Amino acid sequence: MTTKILIIAEKPSVAGDLAKVLPGKFTKQKTHYESDSHIVSYAVGHLVSLCYPEEIDPIYQKWGLANLPILPESFPLKAVENTKSQLNALKKLIRRKDVTEIINACDAGREGELIFKYILKYVWNTSVAKKTIKRLWLQSMTAESIKKGFNNLRENDTMQSLEDAALCRSESDWLIGLNATRALTGFNSRKGGFFLTPCGRVQTPTLSLIVKREAIRNGFTPTDYNCLQANFSFETGSYSGKWIDPNFKKDPKNSYLRQDRIWDKQKALAILEKCQQKPANATENSKESRQSAPQLFDLTALQREANSRFGFSAKNTLGIAQALYEKHKALTYPRTDSRHLPEDYVDTVKEITQNQTGWEFAAIAKTALKEGYIKAQTRIFNNKKISDHHAIIPTNTLPQNLSEPELKIYTMVVQRFLAIFFPPAVFHNTKRYSLVEGQTFLTEGKILLEAGWKVVYAGADGSTGKDKILAPIPTGSPVTCNKIEKEALTTTPPARYNEATLLSAMENSDKFIENEELADAMKERGLGTPATRATIIEKLIKEKYVVREAKDLVPTGKAFELFSLIEAMKIDTLASPEMTGEWEYKLNQIFKGEMTRDDFMQEIRQLTQQIVDRVRDFNTDEERSLAPFSPVGETVIYSTPTAWVSEDGTIAIRKVLGGRLMSNKEIVALLEGKSLGPFSDWRSKRGKNFTATVSLKNNKIEFIFADSTADLDIDSIKKQEPLGLSPVDQTAVFETPVGYMSESALDGESKKGLKISKVILDKTISKENIQQLLTDGKTELIQGFISKRKRPFDAYLLMDKKGKITFEFPPRKPKNKPQD
């Protein structure tokens, strides 16, 4: 009997590429390729997964704390439903009598190992046990790389530690994720209904980053400060300089303190009066600086850059990079966490660079080769910095017919690849200090002397047009401080996370960990892996913990409530990057053979038991404490993890209302019988923004919408003096408790009625403003709007004949520019 070798790839496209390279003539079957000596088949990602609890035992069909924790001795496997036919095909191929050797050609990494080993376990029998198992480990999908991989197959027993780490990751995620999710869901559903509360080893710590940032923003109080910009002149020119405190020292606990900020307005005015039209003494310090090219891309860096430059989501960037790897064969394996290349890759890099002379970057590539820039450097070629795969670089294949997004990603990778071999860019930096009446003003100049790697991005001379050239002051020439302008500014809160900044925070989550050993483990891995971070972000959005607002990622009320609970229950280890860091550290120990699989899983089982016990034992009533603002009038108010409640239990106001975290001041106002709003940052259960006023009526929270007439005393409103006529239908416009409405709108003619909220972007719109709009179509300059990014701004309101309101911004004051 002729024997055959079965090769199992992770995806159909990879199987096809392997078949093209292997010797012999292959015929394509429905589920595989076959020749006289080889069979090449494929998975479609994960074909096998761990069973859900209810599939292990029917008792778990009911979600409740009584059935927790779920700690199976073993983890049964099941077929993924929508790919069951391909799994059955593999089962037949693996069990074929003529197949004596099976090669795992799934992606080279922990997850690829898991995909293959789960398939093998699922179809295992005595005949499979007799077959030889080997491992193909590929760095790229070029024909040359594939041939090299088959000539250097790894023995299966050398992969045991990677398999153990992969199984531990999968099973520990199951134990913690499912038990914590069921426990918290059971707790939140104890009074009826079903309130799904998903948790996970990586997604919950990731969510905590977003929630903590939003909490800082919500508690942020803007502070006014001043900056001074002076104009200096001398015989042959002029320049500008900003006031600085020469004795300033950074405070790591207060990032808002800066050397050019003056917090006392009177001090700023005094400096201005003191220094204008006074002589200045100018001194200079100059030095050269060198800037090296950025490192090669790993997946996370690629996703960050693509999000910043093109607005691509992490998920989309991964998909594009995967297509460039699999379909076009133009990039190396993209799901990598390394930014370095193997030390024996110098000649390979030269070949790839030579190939790049065939298109747009021909001149750059030729220069790199001609000048001998490509040489061994530990910053680029370093085996110690590579785990499963090296950095993402181009292959020897120049792609054709790329889509626009594919071309953008491919170009980014090529530029980064070529740039790293070029010399550093060299700059001439000048700092000019102008001393006036004991006050210091700083002027900075920066000139590019040698373009170095910047030619890859900026063209032949490396010029970006951003040189700051300082006109030289002739020796002995007097300098005068002519005019000083004071700019009144306000501090702003830290920006919300977007995908680029969140990916960076996930990658560098070691910064959030105090334990140095665990921080080092996270420095190597971060939160999640490059391949899973995009999925985690999408999952948080799908589970309505986060919504996208333009590029920003904004936590919902559901997210805030989750963290209030887990903090009160003392299971905040679920939200801690430190826990994930500890897991990654130990999974890495397993991979290195320094910890056993059994020891790791025993610790996970103990942690699972602890989490369930704390949720089960948690008593909301025992956890309540006197509210910091209690009493309100004669009502004593208590704080629970999720609500403010009265002593007799007749009043209960959730801390997160309509997706909005309510401040203590707002809660007091509601208890005093006041209406709040209208606010424009409420959010529905579906994640949609809405505008409404809120009040407490008969001890129940009620939302009143700006365009609702249900609770309005329309007759009394119409007895008011009209503010003007609606431009839409010329009916009278009146003030209501929550806004301004035309008579037609009050009468229910919503299609032509005019409705204006009383609060627009946190600014109350006065009757006088509305009268100006109705009369002139434009208000006076209104100060104090707050943007969605929590930045204050001033603007005019405009209204057209259809009643649509827009902003008009005042012209910005031009800054003084230095002259040559």
C-alpha positions, 0 to 999 in steps of 0.5 A: 500500500502506498502511504501518504502524508496529510498536511492540515493548514489553517485556511483554504487559501494556505492549503492551495499555496502549499499544494503549489509548492509541494512536488507531484501533481495535485488534483483538487477535491471538494475538501482537499488537494491530493497527489500520489504522495501528499494530501493537503487539507485545511481548517477554517479557523477553529473547527472545534471548541470547548462545550458550553456548560449546558452541553456538559450537563443539562443542570447548567441550562438554568443560569443561577448562582446555585449551580456555580462554580462549574469546574469540570474535570475535563473539557469535552470538545464539540464541532463548530456548527457552521464548519462541521462538514469540513471537520468531518472531511478532516476526520475521514482524511486523518483516519485513512489507512494510507495516511501514516504521517500528519503535518500541522501546517496551521499558523505558527503560534499558540493559537495555530497549535490549539486549532490543530491539537483540538482537531486531533483530540476530537478525531482521536482513536487507536489508529490515529495514535499510531501516526507520526505527527510533525510541525511546519513552522512558516515565517512567510507564504513565499514559495521559498519560505514554504520549501525551507519550512518543509525541509526543517519540519519540527518533531511533535514532542518539541511542541508539547510546551506550546500545546500545554500553554495553548490548552491552559489559555483556552481552559482558563478563559472558559473557567473564569469567563463563563463562571464570572459571567454567569455569577454576575448575570445571576446577581443582576437578574435576581429580581427578575428579567435576564441581564447578561453581564459578560466578563473575560480575562482580557476584555474586562481589564481592557474595558477598565482602561476606557471606564477609568479614563471616562471617570476622570473626564466626568470628574474634571474641572476646567481651570483657567490659565494664561500664556504670553506670546511676545514679539521681538525686533532687532535691526534686520528682523524679528522673532516671537517667543513665549514666556516660560518659568526657567525654574519650572520642574515637572510634577509627575502627579500633575500633568497640567503644570507646564513651564509656559502656563501662568495660573494667576491672571493678574500676574500675567497682566503684570508681566505684560505691562512690565515687559512691553517696549523694553530692551531684551538680552538674547542668548542662544544654545545650539546643538545637533540631534539625531533621530532614528527611523521608527522600528518595523511594524508588528500587528499592533503598531500597524493597526495603530498607524492605520487608525491614526492615518486612515481611520481604519479600525483594528479589525479592518487593518488585520483583514487587509494585512491578512489578505496581503499575506495570504492572497497577494503573498506580498507581506510576511505573517501579520499576526506577530508581536515582534518588531525585529528580524532574525540575525541571518536575514541580512541577505534576505533583506537585500533580496527583498530590497532589490525587488522593491526597485520594480515600483514606486520606491525604486530610487530609495531601494537602489540607494539603500543597496548602493550605499551599503545601508543594509547591514547587521544591527541589533536594533533590527536583526535580533533573535532575542526579540523574536518569539513565534514570528518576526516583524511584518515586512514585504516579501519578494512578491510585488503585488498587482491589482491591489485595492486602495486600502490594500495599497495604503497598508502595503505602502506603509509596510514598505516605507517602514521597511526601507526607512529603518536601514537609512541613517538617522535624520540630523537636525540643528536645534536652537533655543533662544532665551530673551531676558526682559525685566527679569522675565524669560521668553523662549524661542525654538528653531529646528533645521533639518541638516541631513534627511537620512531616513526621512527621504523615504517619506518626504522625497529626494531632499527629505524636506517636510516644509516644517523647518523653524528657521531663526533669523540670526541677530547681528553681534551688538544689535539691540533687541526690543520686546515690542508687543506681548499678547495674552492668551486666556486658555482653559485646561482640558481633560485627557482625551477619550481612547480611540482605537489607536490609543487603546491599542497602544494602552493594551500593548503597553499595559505593563505601565498599569502594573506595580509588580515589576515581575508581572509588568515585565511579563506584560511588557512582552505580551500586553493585554491580549495578543496582536491577533486578538486585540481587534476582536476584543474591541469589537466584542466590547462594542457588540456587548454594549459596554462601549459605543463608537462616537466618530473615532472615540470609544465611549463607555456606556452606563452598563460598563460603569455599573459593571465596575461599581459591582465588581469593586464592591464585591471585591472581585476587581481582580477581574478588571485588573491588567495585573491578573492578565499579566500574571496569567501571561507570565505563567503561560510563558513559564509553561511554554519555557517548561518552568511551570506545569500545566496542572499547577497553573490550572489548579490556581485558576480553579481556586480563583474561579471558586473565590470569584463565585463565592464573593458574588454569592455572598454579596449583600447589597443591604450590608454594603450600603453606607451613608451618602456623603450628601445625606440627609437631603431635607429630612430624607436620609440617603444611603449609597449602594454599589449601583444606586442611591436609596432612601432609608425606608426604601421608597426612593431608589435612584440608579447611579447610572441613569440612561447611560450617564454617570450622575454626579452627587450634585445632580442627585441632590437636585433631583431629591430636592424636586428640581428638574435637570437638563435637558442633557444631550448625553443620555444614551438608550439601551441600544447605545443611541444618544438622546436629549431629555430633562430628568426629574423625580416624580412620585419617587420615580425617575422620569425623562421629559423629552424636548419635543414631547408635549405630554407633560406640558401645560400647553394652555398656560404656555400659550398665555406667555408673551411670544418670543418671536415667530418661527421661520418654518411656519410663522407661528408664535414661539414660546418657552417651555420647561425644557426648551422652546417650541412653536405653537404648531409644535405645541399643537402636535404638528411635529413636521412643521413645528419648531423645537429647540432644546434649552441646553445645547452642548452643556450651555443653557440657551437664554430667551434673549438668544432665542429672540435674536435667532428668531429676529436676525437668524443669528445670536451674539457670541455665546461663551461656554459650549462644551464639545463632546471631547469636553473642550470649551468653545465659543460660537454664534448660533445660526438658524435657517428658514427650515429651523436648522441650527448650526454653529459659526465660530469667531475668527482665530487670532493670528499668531505672530510668526518669526520672520527670516 
